[in-house]
């Protein structure tokens, strides 16, 4: 079918193996690609439905039914007919932000803390309120260190989101984030941070003194890093996403503040 051929053409263009069932990140990047090409939510949903159908007839696991895929499609639906003036943070820009963090942060611990927070948010599609403290946000409902587990071979990590804005009944969901060959590998960055953090319970992201990372601190360091790179935008509404439609990039992730 046409939608399936388009999906495989996308994978070939980005030099991905035509694996079946397709890895989750193939689906995620395909949705982002469709969004940047200007496809509508209904069209993107039809493409994903085609992948889902093919998985079923091949008796393969249906990765299109995962939490992240649903979240991306819902994001496409919500931004329909909306002009987005927010600053897109792409993977290359995130790399530049992380590279300048040693200058912005006052010690190695803080550098590893903010690097892990930005990278996990980017690859995990996390809202800032899901892992940082803010007014009206109870500390017990943000991401805890006990919510993160690593695969024995360090090939991926599992993040349990117990409470989020889109989970009104607090059923919770477990995210699987694969290792990537990059200086921004979420598995390695989070592991490096946890080594200096220690095994003490409580919120995942804490300062060396034990206080939880706040939303204000997350945004403040991000703003300083962007300014240091000469990038200016509406930080209050910053998105971690693919980029502009006329400049499609390889990886797209949405961070909803």
Residue, then its C-alpha position, 0 to 999 in steps of 0.5 A: x500500500x502507498x502509505x507503507x511504501x512511503x514509510x519505507x522510502x523515508x527509512x531508506x532516505x535516512x539510511x535505516x534498515x527496513x526492519x520489521x517490526x520497525x523500531x519505535x524511533x523509526x515511527x517517532x521520526x517518521x511522524x516528525x518528518x510528516x509534520x515538518x512536511x506539512x501533512x495533516x493529523x488525519x493523514x499522519x494517522x492514516x500512515x501510522x494505521x497502515x504500519x499498524x495493520x501491516x504489523x498485525x497481518x505479519x503477527x508482529x508487535x504493534x509499536x504504533x500503539x505505544x504511549x509516545x506515538x499516541x502523544x506525538x499524534x495528539x500533538x499534531x492534532x492540537x497544533x492544527x491551524x495554529x501558528x507556532x511562534x515558539x523556538x524550536x530546539x533541534x538535535x543540533x541546537x541541543x548539542x550546542x547547548x550541552x557543549x556550552x553547559x560546562x561554562x554555564x554551570x559552576x561545577x561538574x555535578x551541575x553540568x551532569x545534572x542539567x545535561x541529563x535533564x535536557x537530554x532525557x526531556x528531549x529523548x523521552x518527550x517529557x513535560x518539564x513539570x513531570x521531572x522538576x518542581x514548580x508552584x503547585x506541583x507536589x514533590x512526590x508526583x515528579x520523577x523519582x530516582x526509583x522510577x528509572x531502570x537500566x537494561x542489564x546490557x545498558x542498551x536502553x533505559x526505562x522511565x516510569x511516569x507515574x503522573x502527568x498532565x495528560x494522565x488525569x487518572x494517574x495510571x502511569x506509563x513506562x517509557x523505553x528509551x534506547x541507547x544512541x551513538x551520540x554524545x547526547x546518548x540518554x542512557x550514558x548521560x543519565x548513567x553518568x549523572x546518577x554516578x555522581x548523584x548517588x543512590x539516595x531516594x527522592x526526586x531524580x534530578x537534585x542538586x548536590x545539596x539534595x534540593x530538587x531541580x525546579x522548573x525555574x532553574x531548568x528554564x534559567x540555565x537553558x536561557x543562559x545556554x541559548x544566549x551564550x550560543x546567540x540564540x534568542x526566542x520565546x523561552x516561556x514557550x520553548x519546544x524541543x522539536x524537529x525544526x522548521x518545515x523547510x528544514x527537516x532534520x533527522x530527529x524530532x522530539x517535543x518538550x511541552x513546558 
